[in-house]
Amino acid sequence: MKIPLFESLWADYSRLNPQAGRIHGLFTDQGETIVNDHIALRTFDHPKLNIESLARHFNDLGYVERDEYFFEAKNLRAKYYSGPEPDSPKVFISELIAHKHSLRLQKMIASWVEGIDSQRISDQKFLISGIHWPALAFSEYEAIRKESEYAAWLACFGFRVNHFTVSLNHFIKFSTIQDANIFLKKNGFILNGSGGEIKGSPAEGLMQSSTKAENVGVRFSDGMHPVPSCYYEFAQRFPDETGNLFQGFLPDSADKIFESTDPNP
């Protein structure tokens, strides 16, 4: 099912994350059909621009809130939304809980958000609008990253999709996450090994893996610097106790998936 908003999100995401297009092509060349399981977006817990602010754009398309998650170690809250059709991609939106960070970072976030025109936030194009504040010095980015990789990613990439996710349940040749991972590594892609390359289990209803975000050049106030951008995720879902495929997310797995944008060692 083609949804114009998701097509715009994919176009922006794939420009920032060229590996997604390469992976997409590798699987389609093998005869697979790419179906998107879910997308993820990041924001702050500022009342002007929190999870619910971004979710309104999906609510307008018939999306409804299904569950809420907390990630204490990373100071994050998240919600997931499902669409009006069975094959609608799910939407996972998270936010940084700013008051759990330094006063300096809190003030920076407040200045960034308060400087954004509310009319722009209400425009669907906001979801691919990037940053709305002056470029940081690279040293500022590094200081933020020491507090929160999540906040640092937002600081230099702003508002756009953080990752798309391939549904392995729609694959034929690479229908297990193990097969998909082997194929990806054979073709030179590095997987996120935090918590193991495969997160979750059939008993929990969901298994996930993801690539490590590749570095891209970002223009800071003191010049171009390479930083991790976006990643591509893979999900295999299993029947729950009702016999239907599990539709939610696993907090422990998602916690490790967030680390796909951590710098490579």
Secondary structure, DSSP 8 states (H G I E B T S, - for coil): ---HHHHHHHHHHHHH-HHHHHHHHHHHHTT----EEEEEEEEE--TTSSHHHHHHHHHTTT-EEEEEEEEGGGTEEEEEEE-SSTTS-EEEEEEE-GGGS-HHHHHHHHHHHHTS-HHHHTSGGGGG-B--S----HHHHHHHHHH-HHHHHHHHH-BSEEEEEEEGGG-STT-SHHHHHHHHHHTT--B--TT-SSEEEGGGTEEEEEB---EEEEEETTEEEEEE--EEEEEEE-B-TTSSB--S--HHHHHHHGGGGS---
